[in-house]
Amino acid sequence: MEYETVIGLEVHSELNTATKCFCGCKNEFGAPVNTNCCPICIALPGALPIVNSEAVKKAILMGLAVGCKISNYSVFERKNYFYPDLAKAYQISQAEYPLCIGGGVEIDIDGGKKYIRLNHIHLEEDAAKLIHTKGETLVDYNRGGVPLIEMVSEPDMNSADEAVAFLEKLRTTLLYAGVSDCKMQEGSIKCDVNVSVHQKGKPLGTRVELKNLNSFRAVHRAIEYESSRQIEELEKGGKIFQETRRWDDERGISYAMRSKEDSQDYRYFPDPDIVPISVSEEYIASIKRELPRLAEQRKTEYLQLGLTESDADLLTAQRDYADFFEGVLKEFNEPKFVCNWITAEVFKKLNTLDVEERTIPLEPKALATMLKLYKTGEINQAGARKIFDELWENGGDPVQLVDSLGLKQMNDSGALEKVLANIIETNPKAVQEYRDGNEKIMAFFVGQAMKATSGKANPKLVAEIVKKLIK
Ligand SMILES: [Zn+2]
């Protein structure tokens, strides 16, 4: 029998606001435990929450970036459940009236495009962090109350690949919109996955929720595992239960955690401490004007600069790549030349790093200066590579590096003639080959000249002089 897998995602992303969602505590990762807390975020009696307008604004920015309709009326509700990471025994969230409705993103899959719809985006607070150690559990409330947006998709995905492509698209968009740092290892982006299977043409199956997915790779593996588990179960006449399962990445299996609660189990009700938010059309329009240029827009601009489609795709794959490229152009406006260096040399280095660590460690200005020296013939390609390596590893000033590394290109034709006369004299065979019409032998002369000048000879000049001397 042919089965179809149906997948929906709930993606949580911490917003990069300066302070928490409902109090003035700092929103920062890595502070000493329980130092960014106050009566509001540890829920002392009588403490009253105040909505952080920056969090509302950033949630709306993301909504606009993925084509949501922004609600003019939005309400915070209490989602009630007891767990030690939640001091109030309820989480301030949104249910009935979320900030952003609808929208969606287009993903590239199997050489084609597919549109994945969003149901809504709502704003809520993060829970505290539990630290399990030697038989006891400690609570760090620094994260409690940090603003989160939850982006809930429609069940529009049918494979693990599609789910990961969707996640990657959301991540890129969050970064372009500038609302989250999306560091997966710091928990800034997390997701829960709903998976069900059904026979093609038959009603949808019972869905199972997967939790504890800490990397895109884990999401991929967990979906594949869960989808085969459900198909196997149905094939042998079993039943799928609506439940929450925990993914164990080490063992590569999921196991039942609890039966899945319905939303009524959380006894949502409007938080009486927080007035509903009213968002005017003028306010939405003003945020729209602040929306940074997104990947698609930048790609169009790069194509107009004369870059190829694939180069434009590479440069816009991450916002920091695009920002870097534009930063270099500001100092040295040679789009094609700059693009070639970045897509070849910069990406070669980036590709040796883990995906999470792929950031460019040098200043755009430093690369611009180096490329100018290269373009004007102050240094040759070998010299440019040496300086680039040095900038990547240790930073520095390219102009000074030319001197300290002794890379100034030899453009003195008198001196080069002397060097080449010697090479020609000691290699009569190569000279004969060149006379016989083997133009490729020129590379040999250039190589020899480089060797004799410790890589400083101007290769163009070398070729000219060799031609002249052999004639
Ligand atoms: Zn606080």
Boltz pocket constraint, residues with backbone or C-beta under 6 A from the ligand:
constraints:
  - pocket:
      binder: B
      contacts: [[A, 20], [A, 23], [A, 24], [A, 25], [A, 36], [A, 37], [A, 38], [A, 39], [A, 40], [A, 41], [A, 42], [A, 144], [A, 145]]
      max_distance: 6.0
